[in-house]
Amino acid sequence: MPMLHELQSDFRRFIAGDLSPGLLEMVDGADFDPTSLLSIYRNNTLITLTEALSATFPVVRRLVDHRFFAYAAHAFIRDNFPSAPCLVEYGAAFPAFLADFPPAAGIAYLPDVARLEWGINRVVHASPQDAILLASIAEAHADPASLRLRTDPATRFLASSYPIHQIWEANQPHVDPGEMRIDKGGEHLQIRYADGLLIRNLTPAAWSFRARVADGATLGAAVEAALEIDSAFALAPALAALFEEKLIIGLSN
Amino acid sequence: MKVRTAAGPCADHQPAPFVGVGLRSPHIDEILARRPDVAWFEVHPENFMHAPAALASLERVRANYPLSLHGVALSLGSAEPLDLEHLARLKALADRLDPFLVSEHMAWSVNNGAHLNDLLPLPCTEEALDVMAAHVDQVQDALGRSILVENPSGYLRFRHSTMGEATFLAELVRRTGCGLLCDVNNIHVSSHNIGVDPVEYLDTLPAAAVGEIHLAGHAANLVGNRTILIDDHASCVTDQVWALYGQALNRFGHQPTLIEWDADLPTLDVLLGEAAKARALATTVGGDHHANAA
């Protein structure tokens, strides 16, 4: 008698596109072809996971049209089943997949738009955290340059050489994109959710400072990187702004 | 079998609410504004585990209605360990929302760590029963309460099954003390697709364990030159399923009954109309308590 784990492994492989003779032998199709019955489950899995990706990447779907999106999603799903039970956590690898998906190569900005949508998904679903005050830095009694700040998980930083936020805005459901012209350069985005979604385009130096802080760099290293981009970058107001915007939820030495 | 406070829904002996509808996010604002005459709502807990804003809305609904948590992702039938983080999140949600029912499925969705996000079929074997029973025990221990397990919709049979599905579920109840969620539409779908006898199926389920009934619509798809019924929760309950619901009420009494609708979501009024139909039907059949308690 086949063992349950073996059956389930064969079933998973079938959904990924690989039918084993062993699985076929296990199925009593009655009047139906067993493969077509198994396919009901495969189709259902592909449909629901494609819908989950559509919900997370609606602008990508709109940019490529729903048929191409389903084609790309199916190819992605077969090699990237969810590793967690909640579907809002599914799709982290989809932007990188699109970057390497030859049929999508004609739309160079598509992977970065997908990264923006993944970032939006993450901040919208982050648990709210309490911010700390600027005074915490003084209270730490340490060299400020050696401090590392913890940023609110409802904030993400994303840079692109394409105007992805403009593209995203032009493709919201209530907007007619008309004839979209990509005639502007890159963007340095802060994606935030706090009583609503707020996406801001920062200066390259400010973005670099904040992105490095969020990445766990020391304040010293984050400032150094910002100064390399803009020698006039000023730490004090940049640091005060982080706290005023309630972006910092903790610090460590 | 472990002794628990109640195999069915209400450990505190409050009368269970009767007809509820599935709560879907597009309807929440309207429900909060209208406070429709619905006895209770049911949600998939997975939709609220990483969604603080959605959870806040759900808590506003919960303030006015009893709630049931109907899980779809525990994968009780997987021949590998349960996801303990997911189980902990379910426990936290149950503690926060105080649902009157918690349910899951006789199905599996996880293999080698891959979450396939579908209710995949189990063979009715001793091994599968051992797996299900161990996982139901583990979930009930973690939650500190009994859960209901739902019968699946069937599209195929496994040749190596050694017992019928209703017998499998009856044995699961005997071993774990869990309750059952009897999905009448699933029985109808399985009856058409794989030749289950619906009346025999209802008669085999231990009546005293049934703590909830599901009603939903299904689609008829052509496979080759024959139709197969698909449990898609995207339309009204059919006449045949209403008739089978009447038989279920006769056997199980007026158990909490849910109108499920997941795809092609209609207006809230359509769901309320289906709920009214269930209430009307119940005035002619069934009783307030378990009949033929087995």
Interface residues (C-beta under 8 A of the other chain):
Chain A: M1 P2 M3 L4 H5 L7 Q8 S9 F11 R12 I15 E25 M26 V27 D28 G29 A30 D31 F32 D33 P34 S36 L37 L38 I40 Y41 N44 T45 T48 L49 A52 F81 P82 S83 A84 P85 C86 L87 V88 E89 V124 H125 A126 S127 P128
Chain B: E46 N47 M49 H50 A51 P52 A53 A73 L74 S75 S78 A79 E80 D83 H86 W108 V110 N111 N112 G113 A114 H115 L116 N117 D118 L120 P121 L122 P123 T125 E127 A128 V131 Y155 L156 R157 F158 R159 H160 I194 G195 V223 G224 R226 I228 I230
